[in-house]
Amino acid sequence: MMWSSVDFSAINALWSFLALFFLVAFCAYKISPLLPRRFETCRVYILFQDLIRYGKTKQSLKRDDWLRVFDIPKRWFWHFYAISVGWNGLLLVLYLNFIIQHQAYPLWLTGMLDILTGVPGNDSQVPQLSTVLVQLLLWVHSFRRLLECLFVSVFSDGAMHLVQYMFGLGYYIMLGLTVLCCDRMEKGLKSSTLLTQLDWRQIAGFVLFIWASLLQHQSMVLLARLRTGKSGTVETLAHRVPKGGLFELVSCPHYFAELLIYVSFSFVFRGLCLTWWLVVLYVLFNQALAGQLCHDLYISKYKSYPSHRRAFIPFVL
């Protein structure tokens, strides 16, 4: 397939950069144990480790006091999903208003999409079933994760870096805009009715989304139970070896489920949106880094940790 100039838009450049950045970070982390031990006291090395770690993987990191000034409680993760529920809910309403009332986007949103895609908007744009479905599923995903953060997960005193926190806040804002960018750059769809656009790829994407969401929720519940008693009250904040479900194959099945959720969105886009595949690539490298950090922590902390478990993709990584 030959890509047009649209495929090299600002939004594609952004996700390509993020994917490449986390790939380099993952590779740098993998080779870091091979470096001479004197590098462990190097400020650049410590800063790198501080920026890629959060939660339990950051607690054992030896850091200067000035770096701790930038610590944000990990329990603030719910802020990300609250932002996503509000922002992506707004974008969904605006898109439904465009479909039902034929009302154009606000000028501020149109201007942002013009810059990100390099494609000017037009009044004859065909509404996309894929866009509505992805927006809806993204909102459902964010709302579920918000509820899990508030009512399921048991957070300790783990921390994340201020940079990670700010990135997380902006991430879901950009994600919602990316969905509309995919809609703006859609090519070759002539059907004017939503139902006639439905095909097997969207159905497959929906089924994969449901399965991956159930897998992720089950994993979050199993993690929470490591710290709660039968009555549901918190008994400890200590870390334990997770068991059950897909934890028998990987250390971080919730990260694997996250990747599958984003792959499901690509299926809902009928596999035709290059931009969203770049998002999937970013999620792959991002979750690979986070999963590898957790996996290595379990191996170093528990001598009897199952050797057959992978980091986050069963039998692969």
N, C-alpha and C positions, 0 to 999 in steps of 0.2 A: 504494500500500500504506500502511496506517495502522500506526504503531508503537505498541506498548504501553509501559507504564511500565518494563518490563524492559529495553527498548531504550535507556533513558536511565540505565543502571546506572553504577556506579563504573568498571568496566572500560571501558565505552564512552566515558565522560568522559575517562579517561586517554589512550586512543588518539586521541581527537578533539583533545585538548590538544597531544599530541606532533605530530600531523599539522599542526595550525595553527601551532605553534611553528616547525617547519622550513619551512613555506610562507613565513612572515614572514621567517625568516632568509634564505631563497633570494631573496626580493624585495629585502630590504635589501642583500644582496651585489650583486645586479644593478644597483641604483641607486647603489652606493657610488662607482663611477668618475665619476659626475656631480657629486659633492660637491667643493667647493673644496679645493685641495691642503693647506690648513692643517689640515683634519680628519685627515689621515694621521698627524699627530703627537698627536692627541687620545687620551688614555688609554682612553676608552670605545671608540673606533674600533679601537685596537690590541688591546684585550681581546676585542672581538667577533671580529676576524680570528683571534686566537689560539685561540678556542674552536671555530671552525668548520673550521679547517685541521688537517691532520695529514700526516705523511710528507713527500713531496716538495713539497707545496703550502705547507708551513710553513717550509721551509728558507730561503726568500728574504724572509721577514717580518722586519722590523726591530723587535726587541723589547727591552724593558728586561731587565736581568739578573734582576730579581726574578721575572719571568714564567717564566724558564727553570727556576726551582726546581720548577715543577709539571710539567716534562717527564717523560714515561714513554716508554721505547723502543717504537717501533711494532712491533718484532718480538715484543712480548708479546701480539700479536693472538691467538696460539694459546690464551691463557688463556680467552678468551671461548668458544671452541669446546670446550675441555676441560670448562668448567663446564656447557655445554649438553649434551654427551654424557652426563655424569654425572647431571645434574638431570632432563633429559627422558627419559633411560633409566629413571630411578626412577619418574617419572610414568607411563611406558608400562607398566612392571611392575605398578604399583598398579592401573591401569585393566584390564589383562588379568586380574589377580587378582579384580577386581570382576566381570568377565564370566564367568570360568571357575569361580571358587570362591564367587561371590556374596558376597564379603567387602567390607564397607564401607570407605571411605577412612579413614585415620587422622584423629583429631579435629582436629589442627592444619590438615590440608588441607581438611577440610570447612568449618572456620571461615573460612579464607581465601576459599573459593569463595562462601560465604554473603555475606561482606562485598562481594566484587567484583561479584557478580551481583544481589544483592538477592533471589535465589530460594532458598528453603530446600531442602536435599536431601531425597530420599525413597527409601524402599526399593523402590518400584515403578518407578524410572527405567529406561527401555529402553536397553540398550547400543547404541551407535551405531557402525556400520561406518566412517563418516566420521572419527570421532574416532580410532579405531585406526589408520587409514591415515595421517592427518595426523601423529599422534605418531610413527609409524614413519618416514615420509618426512622429518620434521623431524630425527629422530635420524640418519638416513642422511646428510642434508645437513650436519649439524654434524660428523659423523665424517669425511666427505670433506674439509671445509674444515680440520679439524684436521690431517689428513694432509698437505694441501697446504701449510699454514703451516709444518709441521715438515720436510717433505721435498721440496717443489717450489719455493716462493717463496724468493727471495734478497733479504733485507732489508738495507738500508743502515743508516746511523746516524740515520734519520728518527725523529721523535718525535710523540707525541700528548699532549694535555693530561690531567692527572690526572682532571678532570671527565669527559672522554670515556672514560677507562679505567673509572672507576666506573660510568658509564652502561652501557658495554658488558657489564660483569659482571652487572648487574641486568637487562639487556635480555632475555637468553635465559631467565632465571628467570621473568620476567613472560610471555614468549612461551609457555612451557609451560603456565603457569596459564591463559593466554588460550584455549588449545585446550580445556581442561577447562571453561572458562566457556562456550564455544560449545556444548559437550556439555550442560551444565546448562540452558542457555536454549533448547535445541532444542524446537521446537513442532510438533505435528501428526504425529509419526512413531509409528505404531501397531505396526509389524512387530516381532516379538520375536526373529527370527532374522537374523543378520548378512548371510548370502548373499542373502536376499530384498530387502535394502536396496540392493544394487548396481544402479547405473544408468549411463547413458552419460556423465554429467557427471563421475563419479568416474574412469571409464576415460580420458576426455579429460584430466582433471587429472593422472593418472598419466603419460600420454604426454608432456604438456607439461613435467612435472617432469623426466623423463628427458632430454628434448631440452635444456632450459635448464641442467641440471646438466652435460651434455656440453659445451655452449657455454661455461659458466663455467670448467670445467676446461681446455678448450683455450685459453682466454684467459689463464689463470694460467700455463700452460706456455709460451705465447708470450712473456709478460712475463718469465718466468724466463730464457728463452733469450737475452734481450737482455744478460744479465750473465754468461752461461756460454759456454764453448767447446764444441766438438764432443764432447769427452770428458766434459762435464758439470761440470767444475771451474769455479769462479768466477774470471772474468778481470777484471771491473770492477764497481764499484758505481755507476758513472755512469748517468745517465738517457739513454735513447735513444728515438727515434721508434718506437713499436710498429707492426708490419706483419703482414699475414696474417689470415685468418679474418674475423671481423666488425670487426676494427680498421680495415679498409678503408672502413667506413661510419661508425663512431663511435670516439671516443677511449677510451671505457670500456665495452666490451661485457660485462665481468664484472659491472658494475653493472646493466646491462640484464637480464642473466641472473638476477641476484638478484631483481629485480622480478618477472620471469616465474615464478620459483620460488614466490613468495608468491601470485601470481595462481593458480598451479596448485593451491595449498592451498584457495583459495576454490572452485575447481571441485570439489575432493574433498568440500568441505562442501556440494556441490550448489548453490552460489551463494546459499544461504539465510541464511548467518550474517552479519548486519550488522556484528558485532564484528570479524570477520576482514577485511571490506572496509575498515574503518577502519584496520586494521593495514596493508593494502595501500596505503592512501592515505598513511600515515606513511612507508612504504618508498619510495613514489614521490617524495615531497618530499625525503626524506633522501638518496636516491641522486642526485636531480637536483642538489642542492647539491654533493655530493662530485664528481659527474661534471663539473659546470660549472667547479669549481675546477681539476680536472686539465686540462680542455679549454683553459681560458684560459692555464694554465701552458705547455702545449705550443705554443700560438699565439705567446705572447710569447717563448719560448725558441728556437723553430725558425722562421726566416723562410720556409722552403719547406714548412711544414706544410700538408697537403692542405686546401684551402678547402672541399671538399664534405663533410668529416666533421662530424657533429654531436657533441654531448657524450656522450649515452648511449642515446638512443632513435633508431633509424635514421629519417632524413628528417623528424624531428619536433623533437627537443630535443637 
